[in-house]
Amino acid sequence: MPFDSPARPLRSLLALALAAASTAFSAAAGAQAWPSKPLTLVVPFPAGGGTDLVVRAIQPLLQKELGQPIVIDNRGGAGGTIGSAFVAKAAPDGYTMGIATTSTHAVSVSVFKKLGYDPRKDFDYAGFIGLSPYVLATNPSVGGGDVKALLGTLKKQPEGFSFASVGAGTVSHLLGEQFKALAGVPLVHVPYRGAAPAYTDLIGGQVQLMFDNPVGLAPYIRSGRLRAMATTAPNALLAGVPTFAQQGIAGFDQSLWYGIAFPKGTPVDVVQKVNAALNKVLSDRAVAADLATKGVNVQPGTAAALQATVEKDIPYWGKIAQAVGATVD
């Protein structure tokens, strides 16, 4: 009978070990390879608005940290819900992420009858970018140097005034409805696909009032083409503009948060890597200073903190939406 050398089973075991090691190495290398191609960052509002400007302020450093280009995809419409729904339905492979805001991921649930996504279940949140207050701006033709004087003007002329928003179902919309209830006059709501077209009509006088973030409105306020009546919170960008509270008006102290979200099921290590990169970018003093000039206070933090904020803000805005009767079919 032929004699089997002891070396033969040893060689077989060695070959199996090498194959297993190679497989493990390949799997590890594959996991470490992300991102191996450009990423898409969906901004659910048109270019030129406040959200878009904030995103473009962090994009260069964020893509440098991640080692791949980040392509900004503006998908505006329906108060930011079209772009958000696109992200929710995207492949959870880590290559599509989106901007989440108070409007798209907290207000929308209570306002839209057919939303198309659930902010609590359809996303993996990577973390905050920052917070921004709101400013009430008016066309200069509207009388009144402060909010109380403005309310007096509206009560004297209850017809013919309207307010713009960056879209139905946004914080911009709900604050306008709150102000309408405060004024007790039939202000007409005029929703736009984003901030830029709303600004055009506000400056032109087609609409008379608007709530939005300072980042987009500040240049027009400084040039005198628009007038700032009040902010919902102190802000360095419009330091000379008093808050609603300082003018003796309660209930207008809300801010808008910006964050990054992935489709549900995105690998945890991908979300963690983006969170780490985002926090590093936000800790850069130059980035923080730049965002401050846009009216945004940076807010580094954990992914869990943004998830918790979404859970907390949905019922908060739901009560406001119900109180003012804000619904979108």
RABEL-V369049 format. One record per pair of residues at least 4 apart in sequence whose ideal C-beta (glycine too) atoms are under 7 Angstrom apart, sorted by the first residue. I is the first residue (numbers start at 1). GAP is how many residues later the second one is. Records with the same first field share a line. If there is no record, write none. Layout:
BEGIN
I=GAP, GAP
END
This chain:
BEGIN
4=4
6=4
7=4
8=4
9=4
10=4
11=4
12=4
13=4
14=4
15=4
16=4
17=4
18=4
19=4
20=4
21=4
22=4
23=4
24=4
25=4
26=4
27=4
28=4
29=4
31=238
34=60, 236
35=4, 31, 32, 33, 59, 60
37=31, 58
38=30, 31, 33
39=27, 29, 31, 56, 58
40=31, 33, 55, 56
41=14, 29, 30, 31, 32, 56, 57
42=31, 33, 41, 44, 45, 54, 56, 57
43=8, 9, 12, 29, 30, 31, 40, 56
44=31, 32, 36, 38, 39, 40, 54, 55, 60
45=4, 6, 7, 29, 31, 35, 121, 149
46=28, 30, 147, 148, 150
47=5, 27
48=4, 147, 148
49=117, 145, 146, 147, 167
50=4, 145, 162, 163, 165, 166
51=4, 48, 50, 207
52=4, 22
53=4, 162, 163, 241
54=75, 161, 204, 237, 240, 242
55=4, 17, 44
56=16
57=230, 233, 234, 237
58=4, 71, 223, 229
59=4, 11, 13
60=4
61=4, 220, 223, 226
62=4, 8, 215, 216, 219
63=5, 6, 7
65=212, 215, 216
66=211
75=7, 8, 11
76=7, 117, 118
77=5, 116
78=4, 89
79=24, 29, 88, 89, 90, 91
80=4, 21, 23, 24, 87, 90
81=4, 23, 27, 31, 34, 35, 88
82=4
83=4, 15
84=4, 14, 20, 21, 33
85=4, 31, 32
86=4
87=9, 10, 11, 174, 176
88=29, 34, 35, 175
90=6, 173
91=5
92=170, 171, 172, 173, 174
94=168, 172, 173, 176
96=167
97=29, 163, 164, 165
98=163
99=159, 161
100=4, 5, 23, 25, 159, 160, 161
101=4, 155, 156, 157
102=4, 5, 69, 154, 155, 211
103=4, 5, 67, 68
104=4
105=14, 205
106=13, 204, 207, 208, 211
107=4, 62, 63, 64, 67, 210, 214
108=4, 7, 61
109=6, 10, 205, 209
110=207, 208, 211
111=58, 210, 215, 216, 217
112=57, 216
113=214, 215, 216
117=5
118=4
119=4, 191
120=190, 191
121=143
122=142
123=138, 139, 140, 141
124=137, 138, 140, 142, 147
125=134, 136, 178, 181, 182, 185
126=134, 135, 136, 145, 148, 149, 152, 177
127=132, 133, 148, 151, 152, 174, 175, 176, 179
128=129, 131, 171, 173, 177, 178
129=129, 130, 131
130=128, 161, 166, 167, 168, 169
131=124, 126, 165, 166, 168
132=81, 82, 83, 123, 124, 163, 164
133=81, 98, 99, 100, 102, 122
134=37, 41, 77, 78, 79, 97, 98, 120, 122
135=77, 79, 82, 93, 96, 103, 106
136=43, 73, 75, 93, 94
137=65, 73, 75, 80, 84, 89, 90, 91
138=4, 12, 70, 71, 88, 89, 91
139=63, 66, 69, 87
140=84, 87
141=64
142=8, 11, 66
143=10
144=5, 6, 8, 9
145=4
146=4, 83, 101
147=4, 82, 83, 97, 100, 102
148=4, 99
149=4
150=4, 79
151=4, 32
152=4
153=4
154=4, 7, 29, 31
155=28, 30
158=27, 28
161=24, 26, 47
162=25, 26, 28, 45, 46
163=13, 24, 26, 44, 46, 47
164=26, 28, 34, 37, 38, 43, 46
165=5, 7, 8, 11, 24, 26, 27, 33
166=4, 6, 26, 28, 29, 32, 46
167=6, 24, 25, 26, 27
168=5, 23, 160
169=4, 159
171=4, 83, 85
172=4, 39, 40
173=4, 16, 18, 153
174=4, 143, 146, 147, 150, 152
175=4, 36, 77, 79
176=4, 13, 35
177=4, 147, 149
178=4, 73, 74, 142, 146
179=4
180=7
181=143
183=4
190=17
192=5, 6
193=4
195=4, 17, 21
196=4
197=4
198=4, 12
199=4, 17, 21
200=4
201=5, 6
202=5, 8, 24
203=17, 22, 23
212=4, 5
213=43, 82
214=4, 21, 23, 24, 81
215=79, 80, 81
217=4, 9
218=4, 19, 20, 77
219=4
220=5, 6
221=5, 6, 7, 17
228=10, 13
230=11, 12, 13, 14, 17
231=4, 7, 10, 12
232=11, 12, 20, 21, 22, 23
233=10, 20, 22
234=9
235=60
236=56
237=56, 57, 58
242=4, 5
244=5, 8
245=5, 8
257=52
259=47
260=14, 18
262=4, 9
266=4, 5
268=4
269=4
270=4
271=4, 32
272=4
273=4
274=4
275=4, 27, 28
276=4
277=4
278=4
279=4, 21
281=6
282=5, 6, 16, 18
283=17
284=4
285=4
286=4
287=4
288=4, 10
289=4
290=4
291=5, 7
292=4, 5
301=4
303=4
304=4
305=4
306=4
307=4
308=4
309=4
310=4
312=4
313=4
314=4
315=4
317=4
318=4
319=4
320=4
321=5
END
